[in-house]
């Protein structure tokens, strides 16, 4: 089943100067779609448009068959869309448990404890650190907390904006492995990444954006092993 459908999307911060220019794709539940491309290609803008944080000039976004249209960003979570921004994605001064409790407040009271427990099971590192301040977590643990917060409401689609930014190679591997675990539960994952090698290693499909348009699309493994695509769009040094 298609969890997220984007059609002919034109979007940007200034309607007169769109950054995303006519992008279309389908994302099924349980699949990971990576958005790749050079800096300024429109990857993050596209993710933010899906999340309701950037003006959509034209085109459409459907979540589980329902158009999002003018649904504001804060209401999209209730519709089944979770978003993890690159920065400011946790409350550093609060504990891990408090961060999860705040995220769970969107749920009926009777279901909150169960969802928090599910997140601590999915992210064992958070369970061990649940009484500590989020600001004292490692970079990888902090990203896991941000993902757990977004997953509390059991979204159908999880959108992430460069979750590997600033992480060591080892921690990048840990975070990417968790994304595969999340997809295995049936959640559709839309992943914006600069780390091409890591993204293509876990992605079922990938779009390469150049100047706001889809320049190439295909399976993650296919793009990873295509030297021409790597040289043209990703930079030869990034090829797997």
C-alpha positions in Angstrom: 0.0 0.0 0.0 1.2 3.5 -0.8 1.9 5.4 2.4 3.1 8.6 0.8 2.4 9.9 -2.7 3.9 13.1 -4.1 2.8 14.4 -7.5 4.4 17.2 -9.5 5.4 19.0 -6.3 6.7 22.6 -6.6 7.7 24.1 -3.3 10.1 26.6 -1.7 10.4 29.4 0.8 9.5 32.0 -1.8 6.6 31.0 -4.1 8.2 33.1 -6.9 11.5 31.2 -6.6 10.6 27.5 -6.0 13.4 25.2 -5.0 11.6 21.9 -5.6 10.4 21.8 -9.2 8.0 19.1 -10.2 9.0 16.1 -8.1 6.9 13.0 -8.0 7.3 9.7 -6.2 5.4 6.9 -4.3 6.6 5.4 -1.0 5.2 2.2 0.3 4.8 1.1 3.9 7.9 -0.7 5.1 10.2 0.8 2.4 13.0 3.4 2.7 13.3 6.1 0.0 16.6 8.1 0.1 16.7 11.6 -1.3 20.2 12.3 -2.5 22.1 14.9 -4.5 24.5 17.8 -4.2 24.2 20.7 -1.7 21.4 23.0 -2.8 19.6 20.3 -4.8 16.3 20.7 -2.8 16.5 17.6 -0.7 15.7 19.2 2.7 13.2 21.5 1.1 11.3 18.6 -0.3 11.3 16.8 3.1 10.1 20.0 4.8 7.4 20.5 2.2 6.1 17.0 3.0 6.2 17.9 6.7 4.3 21.1 6.1 7.1 23.5 6.9 7.7 24.9 3.4 5.1 26.5 1.1 3.7 24.2 -1.6 3.2 26.2 -4.8 1.5 23.4 -6.8 1.2 19.7 -6.9 -0.1 17.4 -4.2 1.0 15.3 -1.2 -1.2 12.3 -0.2 -0.7 10.5 3.1 -2.4 7.0 3.0 -4.6 8.3 0.2 -5.7 11.4 1.9 -4.5 14.8 0.6 -2.6 16.9 3.1 -3.4 20.1 1.3 -3.4 23.0 3.8 -3.1 20.7 6.9 -0.6 22.6 9.2 2.6 20.9 10.3 1.5 20.3 13.9 -1.6 18.5 12.7 0.3 16.2 10.3 1.5 14.1 13.2 -2.0 13.2 14.1 -2.6 12.2 10.4 0.3 9.8 10.6 3.4 11.8 9.6 6.4 12.0 11.8 9.3 14.4 11.1 12.8 14.5 12.6 14.6 17.7 11.8 18.4 17.9 11.5 18.8 20.2 14.6 16.8 21.1 17.7 15.1 17.7 17.6 15.2 17.0 21.4 14.8 19.0 24.6 18.4 18.9 25.8 17.6 20.1 29.4 15.0 17.4 30.0 15.7 13.7 30.7 15.2 11.0 28.1 12.0 9.9 29.9 10.7 13.4 30.0 11.3 13.8 26.3 9.3 10.7 25.5 6.5 11.7 27.9 6.1 15.0 26.2 6.0 13.3 22.8 3.4 10.8 24.1 1.1 13.6 25.3 -0.5 13.5 21.9 -1.9 10.0 22.6 -4.8 9.0 24.8 -3.6 8.7 28.4 -4.2 4.9 28.5 -1.9 4.3 25.5 1.1 6.4 26.5 3.0 4.0 28.8 2.8 1.3 26.2 4.2 3.4 23.4 7.0 4.7 25.6 7.8 1.1 26.6 7.8 0.1 22.9 10.3 2.9 22.1 12.6 1.8 24.9 12.5 -1.7 23.5 13.3 -0.5 20.0 16.2 1.7 21.3 17.9 -0.1 24.2 20.4 2.7 24.6 17.6 5.0 25.6 16.3 2.6 28.1 19.7 2.5 29.9 19.9 6.4 29.8 16.3 7.2 30.4 16.9 9.1 33.7 19.8 11.2 32.3 19.6 14.5 30.5 19.1 14.4 26.7 21.9 16.9 26.4 24.4 14.5 27.8 23.6 11.8 25.2 26.1 10.9 22.5 25.3 12.1 19.0 24.0 8.7 18.0 21.8 8.4 21.1 20.5 11.8 20.6 19.3 10.9 17.0 17.7 7.8 18.4 15.8 9.8 20.9 14.7 12.2 18.2 13.5 9.2 16.2 11.8 7.7 19.2 9.9 10.9 19.8 8.7 11.0 16.3 7.6 7.4 16.4 5.7 7.6 19.7 2.5 8.3 17.8 3.0 5.3 15.5 3.2 7.3 12.2 2.7 5.7 8.9 5.5 7.8 7.4 8.7 8.9 9.1 10.6 11.8 7.4 14.3 12.4 8.5 16.5 15.3 7.5 20.1 14.2 7.5 20.1 12.0 10.7 23.8 11.1 10.2 25.0 14.7 10.2 28.0 15.1 12.6 28.2 11.5 13.6 31.2 9.2 13.5 31.2 6.4 10.9 30.4 3.9 13.7 27.4 5.8 14.9 26.2 6.4 11.4 26.0 2.6 11.0 24.1 2.3 14.2 21.5 4.9 13.2 21.1 3.5 9.8 20.6 0.0 11.2 17.8 1.4 13.4 16.1 2.9 10.4 16.0 -0.5 8.8 14.5 -1.9 12.0 11.9 0.9 11.9 11.0 0.1 8.3 10.7 -3.6 9.2 7.7 -2.6 11.4 5.9 -1.3 8.4 6.7 2.4 8.7 7.6 4.1 5.4 10.9 6.1 5.7 11.8 9.2 3.7 15.5 9.8 4.3 17.4 12.9 3.3 21.1 12.2 3.4 24.5 13.6 2.5 26.2 10.3 3.4 25.5 8.6 0.1 27.3 5.4 0.9 25.3 4.9 4.1 22.0 5.9 2.6 22.3 3.6 -0.4 23.3 0.7 1.8 19.8 0.7 3.4 17.5 2.3 0.9 15.1 0.3 -1.2 14.8 3.2 -3.6 16.5 6.5 -4.1 16.0 9.8 -6.0 18.9 11.9 -7.0 17.8 15.6 -7.1 19.7 18.2 -9.1 18.5 21.8 -9.1 15.1 20.7 -7.6 14.3 18.1 -10.2 14.7 14.3 -10.2 17.8 13.6 -12.3 17.9 9.9 -11.6 15.8 7.3 -9.8 16.3 3.6 -9.1 16.9 0.9 -6.5 19.4 1.7 -3.8 21.7 -1.1 -4.8 21.4 -0.2 -8.5 22.4 3.4 -8.0 25.2 2.4 -5.6 26.8 0.1 -8.2 26.3 2.4 -11.2 29.7 4.2 -11.8 28.2 6.7 -14.3 25.5 7.8 -11.8 28.1 8.1 -9.1 30.4 10.2 -11.2 27.7 12.5 -12.6 25.6 13.1 -9.5 27.2 11.9 -6.4 30.9 12.4 -6.8 33.0 9.5 -7.6 34.6 9.4 -4.2 31.1 8.6 -2.7 30.6 5.5 -4.7 30.3 2.3 -2.6 
